[in-house]
Amino acid sequence: MAVGVFDLFSIGIGPSSSHTVGPMRAAAVFANELRGSGLLEGVASLRVDLYGSLAATGRGHGTMTAVLLGLEGYHPELILPEEVEERLAAIADTGVLHLAGAVMSDGGAIAGSEGGKPLRYGVEDMVLHPLTVLPRHTNGMKFAVSDAEGEVLHHATFFSVGGGFIVREGEEDAAQQELDESKKELPLPFRTAAELLGRCASKGLGISDIMFINERASRSEEEIRDGLLHIWSVMDNCVKTSLKREGLLPGGLKVRRRAPDWFDRLKKESPSQDEDYYDPAYWQEWVNLIALAVNEENASGGRVVTAPTNGAAGIIPAVLFYALHFAPGMDKATQQDRDDIVVRFLLAAAAVGVLYKEQASISGAEVGCQGEVGSASSMAAAGLAEVMGGTPAQVENAAEIAMEHNLGLTCDPIGGLVQIPCIERNAIAAAKAINAAKMALWGDGSHRVSLDEVIVTMRETGKDMSHKYKETALGGLAVNVVEC
């Protein structure tokens, strides 16, 4: 299917969309195939091989435990954080994995993990190949099950290509063909910013309108609106949950959670009798707080929205918070007005996200952090410019400015954990997005460098970037900072 708003904004768990959500999703697909094929009862052994970046930084990103959960049948968009803790504790205590034991529905697991095929298997049984990169993508994984005689019953190779998206080996061409065919069914398809602006000009519509019309090809207007408001509610609840947590983040770096203390300080320095009023003098502090809160929750393995990735999950919520509380006229906005802003913001941001997904990459392991934080900053700038009354040309300009000043951003998390520099980087990128939108809105939309040119530059920069700086823990901060 064509990439849509609910592909770019999907609900999952932390700390990484490419290293946690994608591997869990791939493992769940494999488990579901075993259950549906009738092969499950004959399974006597399981083998999991992780390659490239998944093997190099997988421990810090929760890749191995995510794979275990996926193999039990859990899906990242449905499993709850408490279920994660419960199942991982059970596997660690017993040493037993219940292959394809959980059947998931929108309400959660409807068949417990005690079903399925019990196998003695754990994280230590996975085979890691950190220096081996499979041809399709650095985030490669192989699954295979055999019977008692050692005959392979079923096997599959998947790639986690960023943002929770997965591709199966051997189906790349078919997937691209399906994508191309599905785009033909869209009323107003676009692949480049130039095409998007052309659609806007010919129809006299804004960027969010074009995205909304395309979404209506597969969903009703009510489903789109309700779905986007739900996405925002999950983002908002992520912040609220994070502000209740204190202490250190997991993983051994002893990174202190700052969001709760910052929240208390803001309430003291900027008191208000109206919960909808926020002192504009403190807009930067609030933006920083929201970005940090989301990414601290992500680092804890909490429930977040990929936007478009987990590592960059705090940027869009922070900038959308700014739009709802600090943009001109918000003091007089009704709830209906606020809901409209959320919907239009996320649609415009997603339209720009489609451009990055189709022309370049949103995977830090493929193009560095410019593909994650840079893309999110660009998307957020577009969303903000849209809801602040920008023309399509100004919205495109805002997205271009934000990415232009994130070019070359490396992915070098210390200890393979999505903490340093990832958490602060979200706050910095959110501020860049706001400034980019303001700069674009003070112009008339004309500018020297186009968004398409910047996207191509980002892609080519990613190709030229040393693999050391693409989520391998072999360069940058990952090797120049002592972990403990």
C-alpha positions, 0 to 999 in steps of 0.5 A: 500500500502507498505510505500513509499518515498511519504508517508514519505515525504508528503506536509502538514501544520503545526504545527504537522503531528500527531496532525494537518495533521492526524486529518485533513485527518481523518475528510476529509475522514469522510466528503467525506464518507458523501458526497458520501453516500447521507446522508449529507442532513439528517444530523442535528447534529455533534459530535467529540470526541478527546482522549488521546494526541489529547485532552491533547495537541490539542489546542497548536497543532491546532488539533481542527481547523484542524478537522474543516477544514477536516470536511469541506472537505479540505485535508492537502496536498492541502490546502494553508495557506491562505485558512486555515486562511480564512476558520477558520476566517469565521467559527469563525465569523459565528459559522457555519461549512459547512460539506463536502462543499469543493471538493479538486483537485490538483489545490486546492478547486474547490467547495467552502466551502459555499456548503455542509451542514451548521451546527452550530459547532465550536472548543468549541463543541468538546468533549475532553478526555485527560485522556482516551486512546483508545486501538489502539493508544493515538491519537484517534478521533471519528466522528458521525452525527445524524438526527433531531430525534437523530438517528446516521446516520454515525460514525467512529473512527480513529487513527493518528499514526504519520507522517500524517498516519491514521488508521481506527478502525476495519480495522487494520488487513485489513490494515496490510494484504493490506500492506503485500500483496502490499510488495509482489508486490515490486521487492526488498521488505525489512522490516529490515536493514539486509534484505535491506543490503542483497538486496544491496549485492545480486544486487550490488546496493546502498540503494537509488537504491533499494528504487528507484526500489521499487518505480518504481512498482507504478510510472514511473522514471520521476514521481519519480524524478519530485516528489522528486525534487518537495518535495525539492522545497517545503522544499526550499520555506518553508525556503524562506517564513520563512526568510521573517517573523519576530516577535513572533510565535503564541501561547502565549509563545512569542517565537521570530523568530530567522531565519530572524536575523540569515540570515542577520547576516550570509550574513554580516559575510560570504558575497559572490558574488556567490549565490551558494558559502557558506563559509565552515567555517560557515557550522554549522551556515547555518545548524542551520539556515535552521533547525530553519527556517523550524520549525519556519514556521511549528510552524506558521502553514505554508506549510511544508514537513513531514520528516517524521513528522512535528515536525522533519521537519527541520532536513532533509532539513538542512542536504540536504542543507549541502550536496548540499553546503558543501559536497566535490566537490559541488563547481564544481557541475552542476544543474544535479549533484545537482538534482541527489543528491536530488533524491538519498538523499531522496530515501536513507533517505526514505529507512531508514524511512521505517524501523522505520515505519514498526518496531517501530513508528514515533509518538511522542505520542507513543514513545516520540520524539526519534520516530520523531527527532530521526528517522529524524536524522537517515534518514538524516544521511543515506541520507548524507552518501549515497550521499557522496559515502558511501557503503550500510554498511556505510550508515546503520552505519550512520543511526544507530549512529544517532539514538543511540544518540537520544534514550530516547528523550522525547516529552514534548513541553511547552504549547503543542506548537511545539516550545520549545524544538522542534525548537532548537531540529531540529538544534541539531539533524541535526548536529548529523546526519552530524557527524554520517555520517562523523563518518560512512564514516571514518569507513569501515562499520563494527560496533558492534550495528546494525541499527535493534538492535537500532530500536528495542531498540527505540521501547522498550524504547518508551514502557517503557517510562512514558506516561507523556513524550509522548506528554501529557503536563503532564511531563518534560518541559511542567510542569517545565517551566512557560508558561508566 
